[in-house]
Amino acid sequence: MTSFLSLRGIGKSFGATRVLDGIDLDIEPGEFVCLLGPSGCGKTTLLRIVCGIERADSGQILLGGQDIAGLPPAARGFGVVFQSYALFPNLTAAQNIAYGLHPTGALAREMAKRSREMLDLVGLTAHADKYPVQLSGGQQQRIALARALAPNPRLLLLDEPLSALDAQVRATLRSEIRALQKRLGIVTIMVTHDQEEALSMADRVVLMHNGRIEQAGTPDELYRKPRTRFVAGFVGRMNMLPATVLADGKVRVRDSELFCAPGSLSVGSQATVGIRPEHVVVKRFGSELGTNSFAARLLDTEFFGNRTSARLACEPLGIEIEAELPADARSGGEEPLVPSSMVHIQLPLNALSVLAQ
Ligand code: ATP
Protein backbone atom coordinates (compact mmCIF):
# COMPACT_ATOMS: atom_id res chain seq x y z
CA MET A 1 0.00 0.00 0.00
CA THR A 2 1.17 3.54 -0.74
CA SER A 3 2.15 5.49 2.37
CA PHE A 4 1.20 9.14 2.86
CA LEU A 5 4.86 10.13 2.67
CA SER A 6 7.83 7.91 1.83
CA LEU A 7 11.47 8.84 2.06
CA ARG A 8 13.66 6.50 0.04
CA GLY A 9 17.43 6.43 0.37
CA ILE A 10 17.80 10.12 1.21
CA GLY A 11 21.49 11.08 1.21
CA LYS A 12 23.09 14.46 1.81
CA SER A 13 26.65 15.71 2.27
CA PHE A 14 27.98 19.16 3.06
CA GLY A 15 31.47 19.17 1.56
CA ALA A 16 33.19 16.05 2.79
CA THR A 17 30.72 15.55 5.67
CA ARG A 18 28.07 12.91 5.10
CA VAL A 19 25.10 14.33 7.04
CA LEU A 20 22.35 11.93 5.90
CA ASP A 21 23.31 8.41 4.95
CA GLY A 22 20.42 6.65 3.24
CA ILE A 23 17.27 7.55 5.17
CA ASP A 24 14.24 5.30 4.53
CA LEU A 25 11.02 6.22 6.28
CA ASP A 26 7.30 5.72 5.62
CA ILE A 27 4.76 7.98 7.29
CA GLU A 28 1.08 7.06 7.39
CA PRO A 29 -2.06 9.26 7.36
CA GLY A 30 -2.74 11.04 10.66
CA GLU A 31 0.66 10.23 12.15
CA PHE A 32 2.66 12.51 14.45
CA VAL A 33 6.30 11.59 13.94
CA CYS A 34 9.18 13.04 15.94
CA LEU A 35 12.71 13.11 14.56
CA LEU A 36 14.81 12.78 17.70
CA GLY A 37 18.56 12.69 18.13
CA PRO A 38 21.64 14.43 19.45
CA SER A 39 22.88 17.71 18.04
CA GLY A 40 24.34 17.30 14.55
CA CYS A 41 22.70 13.93 13.75
CA GLY A 42 20.99 15.41 10.68
CA LYS A 43 17.37 15.76 11.81
CA THR A 44 16.99 19.43 10.83
CA THR A 45 18.61 18.75 7.45
CA LEU A 46 16.11 15.94 6.86
CA LEU A 47 13.19 18.22 7.74
CA ARG A 48 14.56 20.94 5.46
CA ILE A 49 14.79 18.41 2.63
CA VAL A 50 11.15 17.36 3.14
CA CYS A 51 10.20 21.03 3.26
CA GLY A 52 12.13 21.78 0.06
CA ILE A 53 14.51 24.40 1.50
CA GLU A 54 17.39 21.96 1.07
CA ARG A 55 17.97 19.48 -1.76
CA ALA A 56 19.02 15.89 -1.16
CA ASP A 57 22.00 14.54 -3.12
CA SER A 58 20.20 11.26 -3.65
CA GLY A 59 16.93 9.52 -2.90
CA GLN A 60 13.23 10.17 -3.39
CA ILE A 61 10.49 11.97 -1.48
CA LEU A 62 7.18 10.41 -2.39
CA LEU A 63 3.94 12.14 -1.38
CA GLY A 64 1.07 9.77 -2.09
CA GLY A 65 3.43 7.91 -4.43
CA GLN A 66 4.45 11.03 -6.44
CA ASP A 67 8.05 12.20 -6.31
CA ILE A 68 8.07 15.81 -5.10
CA ALA A 69 11.86 16.24 -4.82
CA GLY A 70 11.84 18.69 -7.76
CA LEU A 71 9.04 20.90 -6.38
CA PRO A 72 9.93 24.25 -4.76
CA PRO A 73 8.78 24.70 -1.10
CA ALA A 74 5.68 26.81 -1.90
CA ALA A 75 4.39 24.27 -4.42
CA ARG A 76 4.57 21.45 -1.84
CA GLY A 77 1.71 22.92 0.22
CA PHE A 78 3.31 22.18 3.60
CA GLY A 79 2.95 24.24 6.79
CA VAL A 80 6.20 24.99 8.61
CA VAL A 81 6.89 26.32 12.12
CA PHE A 82 10.44 27.14 13.20
CA GLN A 83 12.01 27.53 16.62
CA SER A 84 12.16 31.30 16.18
CA TYR A 85 8.54 32.27 15.61
CA ALA A 86 9.51 34.34 12.54
CA LEU A 87 6.39 36.54 12.78
CA PHE A 88 6.33 39.86 10.95
CA PRO A 89 6.81 42.51 13.65
CA ASN A 90 4.85 45.16 11.72
CA LEU A 91 1.75 42.95 11.31
CA THR A 92 -0.86 42.14 13.97
CA ALA A 93 -1.54 38.57 15.05
CA ALA A 94 -4.54 38.37 12.70
CA GLN A 95 -2.55 39.85 9.80
CA ASN A 96 0.33 37.45 10.41
CA ILE A 97 -2.06 34.51 10.16
CA ALA A 98 -3.72 35.91 7.03
CA TYR A 99 -0.28 36.31 5.47
CA GLY A 100 0.03 32.53 5.40
CA LEU A 101 -2.98 32.47 3.05
CA HIS A 102 -1.41 34.50 0.25
CA PRO A 103 -0.11 31.51 -1.69
CA THR A 104 -3.65 30.16 -1.99
CA GLY A 105 -4.89 33.40 -3.54
CA ALA A 106 -7.80 33.66 -1.11
CA LEU A 107 -10.03 36.74 -1.22
CA ALA A 108 -9.57 39.39 1.50
CA ARG A 109 -12.93 38.58 3.14
CA GLU A 110 -12.21 34.85 3.19
CA MET A 111 -8.73 35.51 4.52
CA ALA A 112 -10.10 37.56 7.44
CA LYS A 113 -12.63 34.83 8.22
CA ARG A 114 -10.03 32.08 8.10
CA SER A 115 -7.69 34.18 10.25
CA ARG A 116 -10.43 34.50 12.91
CA GLU A 117 -11.09 30.75 12.80
CA MET A 118 -7.40 30.08 13.30
CA LEU A 119 -7.14 32.54 16.19
CA ASP A 120 -10.03 30.71 17.78
CA LEU A 121 -8.36 27.36 17.14
CA VAL A 122 -5.26 28.39 19.09
CA GLY A 123 -7.28 30.23 21.77
CA LEU A 124 -6.06 33.74 20.96
CA THR A 125 -9.19 35.45 19.63
CA ALA A 126 -8.80 38.26 22.19
CA HIS A 127 -5.30 39.02 20.91
CA ALA A 128 -6.15 39.46 17.22
CA ASP A 129 -5.02 43.09 17.01
CA LYS A 130 -1.83 42.80 19.04
CA TYR A 131 1.61 43.02 17.49
CA PRO A 132 4.19 40.26 18.14
CA VAL A 133 6.08 42.37 20.76
CA GLN A 134 2.86 42.59 22.77
CA LEU A 135 2.58 38.79 22.92
CA SER A 136 4.42 36.26 25.11
CA GLY A 137 6.74 33.68 23.53
CA GLY A 138 4.09 30.98 23.88
CA GLN A 139 1.43 33.19 22.29
CA GLN A 140 3.77 34.08 19.41
CA GLN A 141 4.41 30.40 18.78
CA ARG A 142 0.65 29.74 18.78
CA ILE A 143 0.26 32.46 16.14
CA ALA A 144 3.08 30.92 14.09
CA LEU A 145 1.26 27.59 14.33
CA ALA A 146 -2.04 29.18 13.31
CA ARG A 147 -0.30 30.86 10.36
CA ALA A 148 1.14 27.52 9.22
CA LEU A 149 -2.24 25.78 9.55
CA ALA A 150 -4.36 28.51 7.93
CA PRO A 151 -3.91 27.35 4.29
CA ASN A 152 -4.96 23.82 5.34
CA PRO A 153 -1.58 22.25 4.54
CA ARG A 154 -1.17 18.60 3.59
CA LEU A 155 1.68 18.18 6.03
CA LEU A 156 2.85 20.13 9.09
CA LEU A 157 6.59 20.42 9.74
CA LEU A 158 7.77 21.65 13.13
CA ASP A 159 11.44 22.44 13.73
CA GLU A 160 12.12 22.54 17.50
CA PRO A 161 9.00 24.72 17.96
CA LEU A 162 9.12 24.65 21.75
CA SER A 163 12.80 24.97 22.54
CA ALA A 164 12.82 28.77 22.95
CA LEU A 165 10.03 28.65 25.56
CA ASP A 166 10.29 28.23 29.33
CA ALA A 167 9.47 24.87 30.89
CA GLN A 168 5.89 25.59 31.96
CA VAL A 169 4.78 27.13 28.65
CA ARG A 170 6.54 24.30 26.83
CA ALA A 171 4.55 21.70 28.77
CA THR A 172 1.24 23.45 28.04
CA LEU A 173 2.01 23.89 24.34
CA ARG A 174 3.12 20.28 24.07
CA SER A 175 -0.32 19.01 24.97
CA GLU A 176 -2.07 21.76 22.98
CA ILE A 177 -0.15 20.92 19.79
CA ARG A 178 -0.72 17.24 20.32
CA ALA A 179 -4.49 17.72 20.83
CA LEU A 180 -4.74 20.04 17.83
CA GLN A 181 -2.83 17.60 15.62
CA LYS A 182 -5.17 14.77 16.59
CA ARG A 183 -8.26 16.93 16.13
CA LEU A 184 -7.20 18.05 12.64
CA GLY A 185 -5.71 14.66 11.77
CA ILE A 186 -2.85 16.43 10.00
CA VAL A 187 0.32 14.45 9.38
CA THR A 188 3.04 16.13 11.41
CA ILE A 189 6.81 15.76 11.53
CA MET A 190 8.53 17.48 14.43
CA VAL A 191 12.26 17.81 15.04
CA THR A 192 13.39 17.78 18.65
CA HIS A 193 16.46 16.86 20.67
CA ASP A 194 14.33 16.55 23.81
CA GLN A 195 13.47 12.91 24.45
CA GLU A 196 10.66 13.74 26.88
CA GLU A 197 9.04 15.92 24.26
CA ALA A 198 9.33 13.19 21.64
CA LEU A 199 8.05 10.42 23.91
CA SER A 200 5.09 12.45 25.16
CA MET A 201 3.96 13.87 21.81
CA ALA A 202 4.74 11.40 19.03
CA ASP A 203 2.85 8.40 17.70
CA ARG A 204 6.22 7.27 16.40
CA VAL A 205 9.71 8.36 17.32
CA VAL A 206 12.49 8.20 14.74
CA LEU A 207 15.77 8.20 16.62
CA MET A 208 18.65 9.38 14.44
CA HIS A 209 22.40 9.02 14.98
CA ASN A 210 25.20 10.02 12.62
CA GLY A 211 22.89 10.56 9.67
CA ARG A 212 21.10 7.23 9.99
CA ILE A 213 17.91 5.99 11.59
CA GLU A 214 19.00 4.05 14.66
CA GLN A 215 15.47 2.90 15.53
CA ALA A 216 11.94 3.96 14.64
CA GLY A 217 8.98 2.86 16.74
CA THR A 218 6.29 3.89 19.17
CA PRO A 219 7.57 5.68 22.29
CA ASP A 220 6.81 2.51 24.23
CA GLU A 221 8.83 0.32 21.84
CA LEU A 222 11.86 2.60 22.02
CA TYR A 223 11.70 2.68 25.79
CA ARG A 224 10.97 -0.99 26.41
CA LYS A 225 12.72 -2.64 23.47
CA PRO A 226 15.75 -0.59 22.52
CA ARG A 227 17.58 -2.38 19.74
CA THR A 228 21.00 -0.83 20.28
CA ARG A 229 23.14 0.53 23.09
CA PHE A 230 22.75 4.01 21.62
CA VAL A 231 18.93 3.85 21.82
CA ALA A 232 19.06 2.42 25.34
CA GLY A 233 21.34 5.23 26.48
CA PHE A 234 19.56 8.07 24.66
CA VAL A 235 15.95 7.27 25.58
CA GLY A 236 15.50 7.33 29.35
CA ARG A 237 18.07 6.13 31.87
CA MET A 238 19.51 2.64 31.66
CA ASN A 239 22.01 0.67 33.74
CA MET A 240 24.44 -1.02 31.34
CA LEU A 241 26.21 -4.22 32.40
CA PRO A 242 29.07 -5.52 30.23
CA ALA A 243 28.46 -9.24 29.71
CA THR A 244 29.60 -12.36 27.91
CA VAL A 245 26.92 -14.60 26.40
CA LEU A 246 26.82 -18.15 27.85
CA ALA A 247 24.71 -21.13 26.80
CA ASP A 248 21.19 -21.86 28.13
CA GLY A 249 19.83 -18.31 28.31
CA LYS A 250 22.51 -16.96 30.57
CA VAL A 251 25.22 -14.32 30.48
CA ARG A 252 28.27 -13.80 32.66
CA VAL A 253 28.68 -10.41 34.28
CA ARG A 254 32.01 -10.29 36.08
CA ASP A 255 32.03 -13.56 38.12
CA SER A 256 28.27 -13.91 38.31
CA GLU A 257 25.76 -15.56 36.06
CA LEU A 258 22.57 -13.81 35.06
CA PHE A 259 19.50 -15.37 33.49
CA CYS A 260 18.24 -13.36 30.52
CA ALA A 261 17.22 -13.79 26.88
CA PRO A 262 20.32 -13.26 24.71
CA GLY A 263 18.21 -13.77 21.57
CA SER A 264 20.31 -14.34 18.49
CA LEU A 265 23.63 -13.40 20.12
CA SER A 266 26.07 -16.26 19.84
CA VAL A 267 27.69 -18.00 22.80
CA GLY A 268 30.97 -16.33 23.71
CA SER A 269 30.10 -12.95 22.20
CA GLN A 270 30.34 -9.73 24.14
CA ALA A 271 27.05 -8.02 24.99
CA THR A 272 25.52 -5.34 27.15
CA VAL A 273 22.70 -6.14 29.51
CA GLY A 274 20.49 -3.11 30.14
CA ILE A 275 17.96 -2.52 32.89
CA ARG A 276 15.96 0.62 33.69
CA PRO A 277 16.40 1.97 37.25
CA GLU A 278 12.67 1.60 37.95
CA HIS A 279 12.81 -2.12 37.09
CA VAL A 280 15.56 -2.95 39.59
CA VAL A 281 13.82 -4.47 42.62
CA VAL A 282 15.43 -3.36 45.90
CA LYS A 283 14.72 -5.68 48.82
CA ARG A 284 15.72 -5.53 52.44
CA PHE A 285 18.71 -7.71 53.22
CA GLY A 286 17.66 -11.20 54.20
CA SER A 287 14.38 -11.11 52.23
CA GLU A 288 13.50 -14.15 50.21
CA LEU A 289 15.69 -14.22 47.12
CA GLY A 290 14.58 -15.00 43.58
CA THR A 291 16.42 -15.49 40.29
CA ASN A 292 19.03 -12.84 39.45
CA SER A 293 19.34 -11.56 43.04
CA PHE A 294 22.57 -10.06 44.31
CA ALA A 295 23.81 -8.33 47.46
CA ALA A 296 24.42 -4.61 47.15
CA ARG A 297 25.40 -1.69 49.36
CA LEU A 298 23.45 1.56 49.30
CA LEU A 299 25.79 4.43 48.41
CA ASP A 300 23.42 7.38 48.47
CA THR A 301 19.87 8.41 47.77
CA GLU A 302 18.15 11.38 46.16
CA PHE A 303 14.58 12.35 47.05
CA PHE A 304 12.36 13.72 44.25
CA GLY A 305 9.04 13.88 46.09
CA ASN A 306 7.21 11.19 44.14
CA ARG A 307 10.21 8.84 44.07
CA THR A 308 13.57 8.19 45.67
CA SER A 309 16.47 7.35 43.46
CA ALA A 310 19.40 5.34 44.83
CA ARG A 311 22.94 4.47 43.80
CA LEU A 312 24.03 1.02 44.83
CA ALA A 313 27.38 -0.74 44.66
CA CYS A 314 26.90 -4.34 43.58
CA GLU A 315 30.10 -6.26 44.28
CA PRO A 316 29.11 -9.57 42.56
CA LEU A 317 28.36 -7.71 39.31
CA GLY A 318 31.26 -5.28 39.72
CA ILE A 319 29.15 -2.22 38.93
CA GLU A 320 27.27 0.70 40.36
CA ILE A 321 23.55 0.44 39.76
CA GLU A 322 20.90 3.11 39.78
CA ALA A 323 17.54 2.05 41.19
CA GLU A 324 14.31 3.42 42.61
CA LEU A 325 13.80 2.73 46.30
CA PRO A 326 10.47 1.35 47.49
CA ALA A 327 8.18 4.01 49.00
CA ASP A 328 8.67 2.79 52.58
CA ALA A 329 12.47 2.61 52.39
CA ARG A 330 13.21 6.05 53.85
CA SER A 331 10.49 6.77 56.38
CA GLY A 332 8.14 3.86 57.06
CA GLY A 333 8.91 0.16 57.29
CA GLU A 334 11.08 -1.34 59.97
CA GLU A 335 14.40 0.43 59.67
CA PRO A 336 14.93 3.16 57.08
CA LEU A 337 17.52 2.34 54.45
CA VAL A 338 20.46 4.71 54.84
CA PRO A 339 23.81 4.95 53.04
CA SER A 340 25.93 1.85 53.79
CA SER A 341 22.84 -0.31 54.41
CA MET A 342 23.14 -3.73 52.77
CA VAL A 343 20.24 -4.74 50.54
CA HIS A 344 19.47 -7.29 47.87
CA ILE A 345 18.71 -6.25 44.35
CA GLN A 346 16.84 -8.38 41.89
CA LEU A 347 17.06 -7.94 38.13
CA PRO A 348 13.83 -9.47 36.78
CA LEU A 349 14.42 -11.49 33.65
CA ASN A 350 11.65 -9.79 31.63
CA ALA A 351 13.07 -6.34 32.40
CA LEU A 352 16.49 -7.09 30.90
CA SER A 353 17.47 -5.93 27.41
CA VAL A 354 20.38 -7.84 25.93
CA LEU A 355 22.13 -5.70 23.33
CA ALA A 356 25.03 -6.36 21.02
CA GLN A 357 28.26 -4.80 22.26
P1 ATP B 1 20.80 20.38 16.00
O1 ATP B 1 19.87 19.74 16.98
O2 ATP B 1 22.05 20.88 16.62
O3 ATP B 1 20.13 21.38 15.09
P2 ATP B 1 20.61 18.44 13.86
O4 ATP B 1 20.50 17.01 14.19
O5 ATP B 1 19.35 19.13 13.48
O6 ATP B 1 21.32 19.20 15.05
P3 ATP B 1 21.63 19.35 11.34
O7 ATP B 1 21.28 20.78 11.61
O8 ATP B 1 20.81 18.61 10.39
O9 ATP B 1 21.68 18.54 12.72
O10 ATP B 1 23.16 19.31 10.93
C1 ATP B 1 23.83 18.10 10.65
C2 ATP B 1 25.26 18.39 10.30
O11 ATP B 1 25.32 19.10 9.08
C3 ATP B 1 25.98 19.25 11.32
O12 ATP B 1 27.29 18.76 11.44
C4 ATP B 1 25.97 20.63 10.69
O13 ATP B 1 27.09 21.37 11.10
C5 ATP B 1 26.03 20.32 9.21
N1 ATP B 1 25.34 21.33 8.39
C6 ATP B 1 24.03 21.63 8.43
N2 ATP B 1 23.71 22.57 7.50
C7 ATP B 1 24.87 22.88 6.87
C8 ATP B 1 25.24 23.77 5.80
N3 ATP B 1 24.31 24.53 5.21
N4 ATP B 1 26.51 23.80 5.42
C9 ATP B 1 27.44 23.01 6.00
N5 ATP B 1 27.19 22.15 6.99
C10 ATP B 1 25.92 22.07 7.42
Residues whose N, C-alpha, C, O or C-beta is under 5 A from the ligand:
A	BS01	ATP	F14 V19 P38 S39 G40 C41 G42 K43 T44 T45 H193
